Amino acid sequence: MSMSHSHKEVVKKIEKLREEIRCHEKKYYVDNDPQISDYDFDLLVKELQKLEKQHPELITPESPTQRVGEQPLEGFVSVEHSTPMLSLDNCYSVEELEEFKKRIEKIIPAKKNEYVAELKIDGLGISIIYQDGKYSQAVTRGDGFRGDDVTTSVKTIKSLPLTINNSQEVEVRGEIYLPFKSFRKINQERAEKGEPLFANPRNAAAGSIRMLDPKEVASRELDIFLYSIFIEKKEKESQWENLKTLTVLGFKTNPNSRFCNSLEKVISYYDEWLEQRDNFDYDVDGIVIKVNSTEKQKLLGSTAKFPRWAISYKFPARQTTTKIKDIIIQVGRTGALTPVAILDPVKLSGITISRSTLHNEDEIKRKDIKIGDYVLIERSGDVIPKIVSVMKERRTGKELKFVFPSSCPVCHSSAFKPEGEAIARCTNSSCPAKLKESLLHYSSRRAMNIDGLGKAIVDQLLSKRLVEKIPDLYSLKYEDLMQLERMGPKSSKNILDEIEKSKQRDVSHLIYALGIRYVGERTAQAMTSHLKSLDVLTNASLEELIQIEDVGSKVAESIVFFFKQPENIELIKKLREAGLNFSSKESEAQGERPLEGQTFILTGALSSYSREEAKKIIKSLGGTITSSVSSKTNYVIAGKSPGLKLQQARELNIPTLDEKAFLELINRLTD
């Protein structure tokens, strides 16, 4: 007998739902690239569960409702859990929570049940085993029955004790999470490298714990909250006792868990933390309610997927959809050019969202974001709202591709983007968008050392337009400073004296003060020692710069680019007119320099001096240290276990000094 038309439609709908859920599960759990909100995903699952309940004959073992969570990823050893790590059923209203209570009372007809309410941390479920009081094994939740062995990775979590005061077999379970501070840091680093960004802290935590290098895992600064404990495979008499036992043994538990003797107190707990959800440094997406008594938990048991004695009461969704009206470029305080999406204003978590950072050009290309696209945006705690994905099915063909500019939109100077990097930067030190940061760097102690020219004074100088570019500092007058707040005659004179004194600083400090990308204090000193003046540096070629120690190809490229820009040529001209020192004073201070003009390479280890001590001696005698061998190299000093540089030197017939010859040379020159 053939199926009725309506039955065929049900079969078709069920299969379509299963396929859609499988697709989103893979995107979320495997690819770390969610395409819909958690709330919308839960609705799909609930719809499938409803249809399968109405048509149990259509349930198959492969249905997403018949398994728990994600499958273990390939590449890790799979380990079976001693007891299943089941996921929790979700609810979104007080009415659904009361239904949960009624289901409990059908099995346990008690007038009064006690509960434990805990914050639901959006992280990665983990089981950790201790043998003889020592950390032994860590396994992810996986599919609930088997998970991945991540023992080495979890061991890097500093809040997790490696020894406990209990010699029995102890298993603890909890949630690994990534604090927002660490999440922002990781995504900033990935943005600068042009790598895909993590969508949320949960995905970042999952990605981190699956890294193979323990050092890399440790750098992610993961953390953990524990919520259950088994001693010799047995739990305590209640969940509240479990939490207390964990604390006594030195495990980190969430301090905001609460014992509730009624459902009303659970609801109050929910309302209280809903208001405070943005006060945490980790992602809280709801609360977990558990029947307190372990004996009652066993009586209630579990369905194929969820325990009947626990439920998750989720906070309102933090994701929504909106349209990108435009994409603009913001110039940051360091000159970084960052694309920002201008959105149709939309309410999310109590605030109106009208813009979202797109991080860099590569991120726009990777997510295929266009002006006019409808996008899914997410806000997680104090993390700035971001675009999770593009709703490509809503495209009309009128969307516009964004073209990243080659110049700064504020001052129109050329933007510098080194090969292999993701972020372009404005190179103009006097660009209005970065002038405040440039001035503070320029006047800092290790740069031009203009004491008294701090943030408060710089803010006023800029707001009153007394300084519009760095050289304007040297045109400031007594009456200019006197009009600033909290500036009296003495402090005004002191700052003018400091500005005047800065003109005599060694040129190495001036080079560092210019804020050239990649040029730190040490590199500036190395270039000064080799080139002697700013004028020589300004005209140095890429090849000449690469020969200097501490100057690689990336640094050299940045320096050449900087001094080719018209704005920076004008900057140098104005600083010269102001009377700044453009030459090195080293030769005057150091007397005779018998190795002047001689270039040395160090390779291998010396027993008499450290490498740094040897370099210092050569420099004090006027010699220059370079990092790569060329025809301009005068001597190669070869210590123990020399590298490839010695072979290169021999091929170019460059004289070589072993340690004994080097010491004889130094002794002869310093006698």
C-alpha positions in Angstrom: 0.0 0.0 0.0 1.5 3.3 -1.0 2.0 6.2 1.4 -0.5 8.9 1.5 0.3 12.3 -0.1 0.6 13.9 3.4 2.9 11.1 4.7 5.2 11.5 1.7 5.4 15.2 2.6 6.3 14.4 6.2 9.1 12.0 5.0 10.4 14.7 2.6 10.3 17.3 5.4 12.1 15.1 7.9 14.9 14.2 5.4 15.3 17.9 4.5 15.6 18.9 8.2 18.1 16.1 8.9 20.3 17.2 5.9 20.1 20.9 7.0 21.0 20.0 10.6 23.9 17.8 9.5 25.2 20.6 7.3 25.1 23.1 10.2 26.6 20.6 12.7 29.6 20.2 10.3 29.9 24.0 9.9 29.8 24.6 13.7 31.6 21.6 15.2 34.1 20.6 12.5 34.7 23.7 10.3 34.4 26.3 13.1 32.3 28.4 10.7 28.7 28.7 12.0 26.2 29.9 9.4 23.2 30.4 11.6 22.6 31.5 15.3 22.5 28.9 18.1 18.8 29.8 18.6 17.9 29.1 15.0 19.8 25.8 15.1 17.9 24.7 18.2 14.6 25.5 16.5 15.5 23.2 13.6 16.4 20.3 16.0 13.2 20.9 18.0 11.1 20.7 14.8 12.8 17.5 13.8 12.3 16.0 17.3 8.6 16.9 17.1 8.1 15.2 13.7 10.0 12.1 14.8 7.9 11.9 18.0 4.7 12.0 15.9 6.2 9.4 13.4 8.5 7.1 15.4 8.6 4.6 12.5 10.6 7.2 10.6 13.4 7.4 13.2 16.8 6.1 11.9 20.1 5.6 13.8 21.7 8.2 11.5 19.3 11.0 12.5 20.9 13.9 14.3 18.6 13.4 17.2 20.0 9.9 17.9 23.6 11.0 18.6 25.2 13.3 21.1 27.2 16.3 19.9 30.2 16.3 17.6 32.2 13.3 16.3 35.8 13.0 17.5 38.1 14.6 15.0 40.6 12.6 13.1 44.3 12.7 14.2 43.7 12.0 17.9 43.4 8.8 19.9 39.8 8.0 20.7 39.0 7.1 24.3 35.7 5.7 25.7 34.2 7.5 28.7 33.5 5.5 31.8 30.0 7.0 31.9 28.4 9.0 29.0 29.0 12.7 28.9 25.5 13.7 27.7 24.6 17.1 26.4 21.7 19.1 28.0 18.2 19.8 26.6 17.6 23.5 26.1 14.7 25.8 27.1 14.0 29.4 26.4 11.2 30.4 28.7 9.7 30.1 32.2 6.9 28.0 30.8 9.4 25.5 29.3 11.2 25.4 32.7 8.0 24.6 34.5 7.4 21.8 32.0 10.8 20.4 33.0 9.7 20.5 36.6 6.4 18.7 35.8 8.3 15.9 33.9 10.4 15.4 37.0 7.4 15.2 39.3 5.7 12.6 37.1 8.6 10.2 37.9 9.4 11.5 41.5 6.1 12.8 42.9 7.7 15.0 45.5 6.2 18.2 46.7 9.5 19.9 46.9 12.6 19.2 44.8 15.9 21.0 45.4 18.1 22.3 42.6 21.6 23.6 41.9 21.7 26.5 39.4 25.1 27.1 37.6 26.2 29.5 34.9 26.4 27.9 31.5 29.9 28.5 30.2 30.1 28.4 26.4 33.2 26.3 26.1 34.5 22.8 25.5 33.3 19.8 27.6 36.2 17.8 29.1 36.8 14.7 31.3 40.0 14.6 33.3 41.3 11.5 35.2 43.7 11.5 38.2 45.4 8.3 39.3 47.2 8.1 42.6 46.7 11.8 43.1 48.4 12.7 39.8 47.0 14.2 36.6 46.7 11.3 34.2 44.5 11.8 31.2 42.1 14.4 29.6 39.4 13.5 27.0 37.0 15.7 25.1 33.3 15.1 25.3 33.3 14.0 21.6 30.1 12.2 20.8 29.3 11.7 24.5 30.5 8.1 24.5 34.0 8.5 23.1 36.2 11.6 22.9 39.7 12.7 21.8 42.7 12.2 24.1 44.0 15.8 24.6 46.0 15.1 27.8 49.1 17.1 26.7 47.1 20.2 25.7 44.9 20.3 28.8 48.0 20.0 31.1 49.0 23.5 30.0 45.9 25.1 31.7 47.5 26.8 34.7 44.4 26.8 36.9 44.2 23.0 36.7 46.1 21.2 39.6 48.5 18.5 38.5 48.4 16.8 41.9 45.5 16.4 44.3 45.2 15.1 47.9 43.4 11.9 47.0 45.1 8.7 46.0 41.9 7.0 44.6 40.9 7.2 40.9 39.3 10.6 40.5 37.5 11.8 37.4 36.4 15.4 37.1 34.4 17.0 34.4 34.0 20.6 33.4 34.2 23.2 30.7 37.4 24.6 29.1 36.9 28.2 28.0 38.8 31.1 26.5 38.7 34.4 28.4 37.6 37.4 26.2 41.0 39.1 26.7 42.7 36.0 25.2 40.1 35.7 22.5 40.7 39.3 21.3 44.5 38.8 21.4 44.3 35.6 19.4 42.0 37.1 16.7 44.2 40.3 16.5 47.3 38.1 15.9 45.4 36.1 13.3 44.1 39.2 11.6 47.7 40.6 11.3 48.9 37.3 9.8 45.9 37.2 7.4 44.6 33.9 9.0 40.9 33.1 9.3 39.4 34.6 12.5 37.6 32.5 15.1 33.9 33.2 15.2 33.6 33.1 19.0 35.5 32.1 22.1 34.0 28.6 22.1 35.4 27.9 18.7 38.7 29.4 19.6 38.9 27.2 22.8 38.1 24.1 20.7 40.7 25.0 18.1 43.3 25.7 20.7 42.9 22.5 22.7 43.3 20.5 19.4 46.7 22.1 18.6 49.5 19.6 18.7 52.2 21.9 20.0 51.9 22.3 23.9 53.7 25.6 23.7 51.2 27.0 21.3 48.3 25.8 23.4 49.8 27.4 26.5 50.1 30.7 24.7 46.3 30.7 24.1 45.8 31.1 27.9 42.8 28.7 28.2 41.0 28.3 31.5 38.6 25.8 33.0 35.6 25.5 35.4 34.9 22.0 36.9 31.3 21.0 37.8 31.2 17.3 38.6 33.5 14.6 40.3 33.6 10.8 40.4 35.7 9.1 43.0 36.2 5.4 42.2 33.4 6.0 39.6 30.9 7.2 42.3 29.5 10.7 42.8 28.7 12.4 46.1 25.2 12.4 47.5 24.3 15.7 45.8 25.5 18.1 43.1 26.1 20.7 45.8 28.4 18.3 47.6 30.1 17.6 44.3 31.0 21.3 43.9 32.2 21.5 47.5 34.4 18.4 47.1 35.9 19.9 43.9 36.8 23.1 45.8 38.3 21.2 48.7 40.5 19.3 46.4 41.8 22.5 44.8 39.8 22.5 41.6 38.4 25.7 40.1 34.7 25.9 40.2 32.5 28.8 39.2 31.9 31.0 42.2 28.4 32.0 41.1 26.7 28.5 41.5 23.7 28.6 43.8 21.7 26.1 45.9 18.0 26.7 45.2 15.2 25.0 47.2 12.5 26.0 44.7 12.0 26.7 41.0 11.1 30.3 41.9 14.6 30.8 43.2 16.1 29.3 40.0 14.1 31.8 38.0 15.4 34.6 40.2 18.9 33.3 39.7 18.4 33.4 35.9 17.0 37.0 36.0 19.9 38.2 38.2 22.6 36.8 35.9 20.8 37.8 32.7 21.3 41.4 33.8 25.0 40.8 34.6 26.0 38.6 31.7 28.3 41.3 30.2 30.3 41.6 33.5 32.2 38.4 33.0 35.5 37.8 31.2 34.1 34.7 29.6 31.1 33.8 27.5 28.0 32.9 29.5 25.0 31.9 27.3 22.5 30.8 30.0 22.2 28.8 33.2 22.2 25.1 33.9 19.6 23.7 36.4 20.3 20.3 38.0 18.2 18.2 40.4 20.5 18.3 43.5 20.0 14.8 44.8 22.3 12.2 43.1 19.8 9.4 44.1 17.0 11.3 42.4 19.1 11.9 39.3 19.6 8.1 39.0 15.8 7.5 39.4 15.1 10.1 36.7 17.7 8.6 34.3 18.2 9.8 30.8 16.7 9.7 27.3 18.8 8.6 24.4 20.3 12.1 24.3 19.7 14.1 27.4 19.6 13.5 31.2 16.1 14.0 32.6 17.4 15.6 35.7 19.1 18.7 34.1 18.3 21.4 31.6 19.9 24.5 30.1 17.8 27.7 30.3 19.4 29.8 27.6 19.8 33.6 27.6 18.2 35.5 24.6 20.2 35.1 21.4 23.2 37.4 20.8 23.0 36.9 17.0 20.9 38.7 14.5 20.9 39.6 10.8 21.3 43.0 9.2 22.5 44.7 5.9 25.9 46.2 5.1 25.2 49.7 3.8 28.8 50.6 3.2 32.4 49.7 4.0 34.8 52.5 5.1 38.5 52.6 6.1 39.4 53.7 9.6 43.0 54.7 10.4 44.2 53.6 13.8 46.7 55.3 16.2 49.5 53.2 14.7 48.5 54.0 11.1 46.8 50.6 10.5 44.1 50.8 7.8 41.1 48.8 9.1 38.0 48.2 7.0 34.7 48.8 9.0 31.2 47.7 7.9 28.5 50.4 8.2 25.3 48.4 9.1 21.6 49.1 9.0 21.1 49.8 12.8 19.9 46.7 14.7 19.3 45.9 18.4 21.3 43.2 19.9 21.8 42.4 23.6 20.2 45.7 24.6 22.4 47.9 22.4 22.1 49.3 18.9 24.7 48.0 16.5 25.5 50.2 13.5 29.1 49.1 12.6 31.4 46.1 12.8 35.1 45.7 12.2 36.2 43.6 9.2 39.8 43.4 10.4 41.7 43.4 7.1 41.5 43.0 3.3 42.1 39.2 3.5 39.1 38.7 5.9 36.8 40.5 3.4 38.0 38.2 0.6 37.8 35.1 2.7 34.2 35.7 3.8 33.3 37.1 0.4 31.7 40.2 1.9 30.2 42.8 -0.4 28.5 46.2 0.1 24.7 45.4 0.2 25.1 41.9 1.6 22.8 40.6 4.4 25.0 39.2 7.2 24.8 37.3 10.5 26.3 39.4 13.3 27.2 38.2 16.8 28.0 40.0 20.0 29.6 38.0 22.8 30.1 39.6 26.2 32.3 42.6 25.9 33.6 41.5 22.5 33.0 44.0 19.7 30.1 42.9 17.4 31.4 41.0 14.4 30.2 39.6 11.1 30.0 35.8 11.4 28.9 35.0 7.8 27.2 36.3 4.7 23.7 35.3 3.7 24.6 34.6 0.1 21.2 33.2 -0.7 19.7 36.7 -0.2 21.9 38.4 -2.9 20.2 40.2 -5.7 23.2 40.8 -7.9 23.3 44.5 -7.0 25.9 44.0 -4.3 29.2 45.9 -4.8 32.7 44.5 -4.4 34.9 46.5 -2.0 38.2 47.7 -3.4 40.8 48.3 -0.7 42.6 51.7 -1.1 46.3 52.0 -1.7 46.6 55.2 0.2 45.5 56.6 3.6 42.0 58.1 3.4 42.9 60.7 6.0 46.1 62.3 4.7 46.3 60.5 1.3 49.8 59.3 1.9 50.8 55.9 0.4 50.0 52.9 2.5 52.7 50.3 3.2 51.9 46.6 3.3 54.8 44.3 3.5 54.7 41.1 1.4 53.1 38.3 3.4 51.3 40.6 5.9 47.6 41.3 6.1 47.5 44.9 7.4 48.4 48.1 5.4 49.6 51.1 7.3 49.9 54.9 6.7 53.6 55.8 6.6 53.1 59.6 7.3 54.3 60.3 10.9 52.2 63.5 10.9 49.0 61.9 9.6 46.2 63.5 11.7 44.8 60.0 12.5 48.0 58.9 14.1 49.6 62.2 15.2 48.8 61.8 18.9 50.5 58.4 19.0 53.4 59.7 16.9 54.0 62.7 19.2 53.9 60.5 22.4 56.3 58.1 20.8 58.6 60.9 19.5 58.8 62.5 23.0 59.2 59.3 24.9 62.3 58.7 27.1 64.0 56.2 24.7 63.3 58.4 21.7 63.7 62.3 22.0 63.2 62.3 25.8 61.0 65.4 26.0 60.1 65.3 29.7 56.7 66.7 30.5 55.2 66.2 27.1 52.7 63.6 28.2 49.2 62.6 27.0 47.3 65.5 28.7 49.6 68.2 27.1 49.6 66.5 23.7 45.8 66.3 23.7 45.6 70.0 24.3 48.2 70.9 21.7 46.2 69.0 19.1 42.8 70.2 20.1 44.0 73.9 20.0 45.8 73.1 16.7 49.1 74.4 18.1 50.8 71.3 16.7 49.7 69.8 13.4 52.9 67.9 12.5 55.9 66.8 14.5 58.2 69.7 13.6 55.7 72.1 15.0 57.0 71.2 18.4 60.1 73.2 17.7 58.0 76.3 16.8 56.1 76.4 20.1 56.3 79.6 22.1 56.0 80.4 25.8 52.6 82.1 25.3 51.3 78.9 23.4 52.0 76.7 26.4 50.7 79.3 28.9 47.2 79.1 27.5 47.0 75.3 28.2 45.2 74.0 31.4 47.4 73.4 34.4 50.4 75.1 32.7 52.1 77.8 34.7 55.2 79.9 33.9 57.7 77.3 35.4 56.2 74.2 33.7 55.9 76.1 30.4 59.5 77.1 30.5 60.6 73.5 31.5 58.9 72.0 28.5 60.4 74.5 26.1 63.8 73.7 27.6 63.2 70.0 27.1 62.2 70.5 23.5 65.4 72.6 22.9 67.5 70.0 24.6 66.1 67.2 22.4 67.8 68.8 19.4 71.2 67.5 20.7 70.1 63.9 21.1 72.2 61.4 19.2 70.8 60.7 15.7 70.0 57.0 16.7 67.3 58.4 19.0 65.9 60.5 16.2 65.8 57.5 13.9 63.9 55.5 16.5 61.6 58.5 17.2 60.5 58.7 13.5 58.3 55.6 14.1 59.5 53.7 11.0 57.7 50.3 10.8 59.9 47.5 12.4 62.7 50.0 13.4 63.1 49.6 17.2 65.8 51.2 19.4 68.4 48.4 18.8 67.9 48.6 15.0 68.2 52.4 15.1 71.5 52.1 17.0 72.9 49.4 14.6 72.1 51.6 11.6 73.7 54.7 13.2 76.8 52.8 14.0 77.1 51.7 10.4 75.9 54.7 8.4 76.8 57.5 10.9 74.1 60.0 9.8 70.5 60.4 8.9 71.4 61.8 5.5 73.2 58.6 4.6 70.3 56.5 5.9 67.8 58.5 3.9 69.6 57.6 0.7 70.7 54.1 1.6 69.8 51.3 -0.9 68.0 48.1 0.0 71.3 46.1 -0.5 73.3 48.4 1.8 70.7 48.2 4.5 70.5 44.4 4.4 74.2 44.2 5.2 73.7 45.9 8.6 73.2 43.6 11.6 69.6 43.5 12.9 68.3 44.7 9.5 66.6 42.0 7.5 64.9 42.3 4.1 61.5 43.2 5.7 63.0 46.0 7.8 65.1 47.3 4.9 62.1 47.4 2.6 60.2 49.4 5.2 63.0 51.9 5.7 63.4 52.5 1.9 59.7 52.9 1.5 59.5 55.4 4.4 62.2 57.7 3.0 60.6 57.7 -0.5 57.4 59.3 0.7 57.0 63.0 0.0 55.5 63.6 3.4 58.5 62.1 5.2 61.0 63.9 2.9 59.3 67.1 4.0 59.4 66.0 7.7 63.1 65.4 7.5 63.6 68.8 5.9 61.6 70.6 8.6 63.5 68.8 11.4 66.8 69.8 9.8 65.6 73.5 9.6 64.7 73.2 13.3 68.3 72.4 14.1 68.2 68.8 15.1 71.4 66.7 15.2 71.6 64.5 12.1 75.0 62.9 12.8 76.3 60.2 15.2 78.4 61.4 18.2 79.9 58.0 18.9 83.3 58.7 17.2 83.8 61.8 19.3 83.1 60.0 22.5 85.1 56.9 21.8 88.5 58.3 20.8 90.6 56.2 18.4 88.7 53.8 16.2 91.2 51.5 14.5 88.6 49.3 12.9 86.7 52.2 11.3 85.3 51.1 8.0 85.9 47.4 8.7 83.0 45.0 8.4 82.9 41.7 10.5 80.7 38.6 10.5 80.4 36.4 13.6 79.7 32.7 13.2 79.9 29.8 15.8 80.5 30.1 19.6 83.4 31.8 21.3 84.7 30.5 24.6 86.4 33.8 25.8 83.4 36.1 25.1 79.7 35.8 24.6 78.5 36.8 21.1 77.2 40.1 22.5 80.4 40.9 24.3 82.4 40.3 21.1 80.1 42.5 19.1 80.5 45.3 21.7 84.3 45.1 21.5 84.3 45.3 17.7 81.9 48.3 17.7 83.9 50.1 20.4 86.9 49.9 18.0 84.9 51.3 15.1 84.1 48.1 13.4 80.7 47.1 12.0 78.9 43.8 12.5 76.7 42.6 9.6 74.4 39.6 9.5 75.0 38.3 5.9 78.2 37.6 4.0 79.0 39.7 0.9 82.0 40.9 -1.1 82.1 44.0 1.2 82.8 41.8 4.3 86.4 42.3 5.6 86.7 39.4 8.1 84.7 36.4 9.3 85.3 35.5 13.0 84.7 31.7 13.2 84.2 30.2 16.7 83.2 26.6 17.6 80.7 24.9 15.2 80.5 27.7 12.6 77.6 27.8 10.3 77.1 28.2 6.6 78.6 31.8 6.7 82.1 30.3 7.0 81.6 28.3 3.8 80.2 31.4 2.0 83.2 33.5 3.2 85.7 30.9 1.8 83.9 30.9 -1.5 84.4 34.7 -1.7 88.0 34.5 -0.5 87.2 36.6 2.6 89.9 36.4 5.4 88.8 34.2 8.4 89.9 34.6 12.0 89.6 31.8 14.5 89.1 32.7 18.2 92.9 32.8 18.9 93.6 35.2 16.0 90.6 37.3 17.0 91.9 37.7 20.6 95.4 38.6 19.3 93.9 41.3 17.1 91.9 42.8 20.0 94.9 42.7 22.4 97.1 44.4 19.8 94.6 47.2 19.1 93.8 47.8 22.8 97.4 47.8 24.2 
